[in-house]
């Protein structure tokens, strides 16, 4: 039996008004009583900094160098955010005899990826760039394979993680070598000391679990 669905009534949004004195002594924020007929995009103010723009940063690096490093770091950031979410997916969905071990492992690796993401994003800002942030932008940028929504068996979860780490490491090594050539020591150090080493160690842990799982299966 089909049921009629009543169309919701959309109310007009209130505008935010800023009441700021010239000396900034009695600034306040109030809601306007006048509703707006304009769609959200039409009300949007100019951004403080466009995504492809580079702010001036006096850190002894040429603008061209900073721009190239920002572009490379945003690619690394998108992959790291995707890997972070892959770990969280597997943390929630793992099952079977190794549930507890993998549940704990995936959560720990997820937390380590979160810390890496923050460090990468801060490096982008330090260089005067704008870091990628929203999920839709990450999906368009990442080189990692998107997993299905389905709940997969633990061995397949581990295989996916091994593949993801290898893809991440390939991209990061290329970016690190380029940063060294450009003389961007800060970016090179972050990629080698933090991103590469963390992903190598996580890949090692995941592959050890994968080997043990295959031995248990007799394959």
C-alpha positions in Angstrom: 0.0 0.0 0.0 1.4 3.4 -0.9 1.2 6.3 1.5 1.1 9.9 0.4 4.0 11.9 1.6 3.3 15.4 2.5 5.8 17.9 1.2 7.5 19.8 4.0 7.1 23.5 4.4 10.4 25.3 4.2 10.8 28.4 6.3 13.0 31.3 5.2 16.3 31.6 7.0 17.1 34.7 9.1 20.1 36.7 8.2 22.9 37.4 10.7 23.5 41.1 11.3 26.7 42.4 12.7 26.5 45.6 14.7 30.1 46.8 15.3 31.1 50.3 16.3 34.0 52.0 14.7 36.2 51.6 17.8 35.1 47.9 18.2 34.1 48.6 21.7 30.4 47.5 21.7 30.2 45.0 18.8 27.3 42.6 18.9 25.8 39.9 16.7 22.0 39.9 16.3 19.5 38.0 14.1 17.6 40.0 11.5 13.8 39.9 11.6 13.7 40.2 7.9 13.7 36.8 6.1 15.8 36.3 3.0 14.4 35.2 -0.4 17.9 34.5 -1.8 19.2 31.0 -2.0 22.3 30.1 0.2 24.8 30.5 -2.7 23.5 34.0 -3.4 23.9 35.1 0.2 27.4 33.7 0.5 30.1 36.3 1.1 33.4 36.3 -0.6 35.9 33.8 1.0 38.7 35.0 3.1 41.0 32.9 0.9 40.1 30.9 -2.2 41.2 27.2 -2.2 43.8 27.8 -5.0 45.1 31.0 -3.6 48.3 31.2 -1.5 48.7 33.6 1.4 51.9 35.4 1.9 54.1 33.6 4.5 57.6 34.9 5.4 59.2 31.5 6.0 62.1 31.7 3.6 60.4 29.6 0.9 59.6 30.9 -2.6 56.0 31.2 -3.5 56.3 28.7 -6.3 57.8 26.1 -3.9 55.1 26.7 -1.3 52.4 26.3 -4.0 53.8 23.0 -5.2 54.1 21.6 -1.7 50.6 22.7 -0.8 49.2 20.9 -3.9 51.2 17.7 -3.1 50.2 17.8 0.6 46.5 18.1 -0.3 46.8 14.9 -2.3 48.5 13.2 0.7 45.8 14.6 3.0 42.9 13.3 0.9 44.5 9.8 0.9 45.1 10.0 4.7 41.5 11.0 5.4 40.3 8.2 3.2 42.5 5.7 5.0 41.3 7.0 8.4 37.7 6.4 7.4 38.6 2.9 6.1 40.0 2.0 9.5 36.9 3.4 11.2 34.6 1.3 8.8 36.6 -1.8 9.6 36.6 -1.0 13.3 32.8 -0.9 13.3 32.2 -3.9 11.0 34.9 -6.5 11.8 33.7 -9.8 13.1 34.5 -13.4 13.9 37.1 -15.1 16.1 39.6 -12.2 15.8 37.0 -9.5 16.4 38.5 -8.1 19.6 42.1 -8.0 18.3 41.2 -6.3 15.0 38.6 -4.0 16.7 41.4 -2.6 18.9 44.0 -2.6 16.2 41.8 -0.7 13.7 40.8 1.9 16.4 44.5 2.5 17.3 45.5 2.9 13.7 42.5 5.2 13.1 43.7 7.5 15.9 47.2 7.6 14.5 45.9 8.6 11.1 43.8 11.4 12.8 47.0 12.8 14.2 48.8 12.6 10.9 45.9 14.4 9.2 46.1 17.2 11.6 49.8 17.6 11.1 49.5 17.6 7.3 46.7 20.2 7.4 48.7 22.4 9.7 51.7 22.2 7.3 49.5 23.3 4.4 48.3 26.3 6.5 51.9 27.1 7.5 52.8 27.2 3.8 50.0 29.7 3.2 47.6 27.2 1.5 44.1 26.0 2.2 43.7 22.4 3.3 41.1 20.1 1.8 38.4 19.4 4.4 35.0 18.1 3.2 34.2 14.5 2.4 32.9 15.3 -1.1 36.2 17.0 -2.0 38.2 14.1 -0.5 36.3 11.6 -2.6 37.2 13.6 -5.8 40.8 13.8 -4.8 41.9 10.5 -3.2 43.7 7.8 -5.2 42.5 5.1 -2.8 39.8 2.6 -3.9 36.4 3.2 -2.4 35.2 0.1 -0.5 31.6 -1.2 -0.7 29.1 -0.4 2.0 28.9 -4.2 2.7 30.3 -5.8 5.8 33.3 -7.8 4.6 35.1 -10.7 6.2 38.2 -9.8 8.3 40.8 -11.2 5.8 39.3 -9.0 3.0 39.4 -6.0 5.4 43.1 -6.6 6.0 43.8 -7.0 2.2 42.1 -3.7 1.6 44.2 -2.0 4.2 47.5 -3.4 2.9 46.6 -2.1 -0.6 45.6 1.3 0.8 48.8 1.7 2.7 50.9 0.8 -0.3 49.1 3.3 -2.4 49.5 6.0 0.3 53.2 5.2 0.7 53.9 5.4 -3.1 52.4 8.9 -3.3 54.1 10.1 -0.1 57.5 8.9 -1.3 57.1 10.8 -4.5 56.0 13.9 -2.6 58.9 13.7 -0.1 61.5 13.4 -2.9 60.0 16.4 -4.7 60.0 18.4 -1.4 63.7 17.6 -0.9 64.5 18.7 -4.4 62.6 22.0 -3.8 64.4 22.6 -0.5 61.2 22.4 1.5 62.8 20.8 4.5 59.7 21.1 6.7 57.4 19.3 4.3 60.1 16.7 3.6 60.6 16.0 7.3 56.9 15.7 8.0 56.4 13.3 5.1 59.4 11.1 6.0 59.4 11.2 9.8 55.7 11.1 10.4 53.6 10.0 7.4 55.9 7.4 5.9 57.1 5.9 9.1 53.5 5.7 10.6 52.1 4.1 7.4 55.0 1.6 7.2 54.5 0.5 10.7 50.8 0.2 10.3 51.2 -1.7 7.1 53.6 -4.1 8.9 51.0 -4.7 11.7 48.2 -5.3 9.2 50.3 -7.7 7.1 51.3 -9.7 10.2 47.6 -10.2 11.1 46.9 -11.1 7.4 49.7 -13.8 7.4 48.4 -15.3 10.6 44.9 -15.4 9.3 46.0 -17.2 6.2 48.0 -19.7 8.2 44.9 -20.4 10.4 43.0 -21.1 7.2 45.7 -23.3 5.9 46.2 -21.3 2.8 
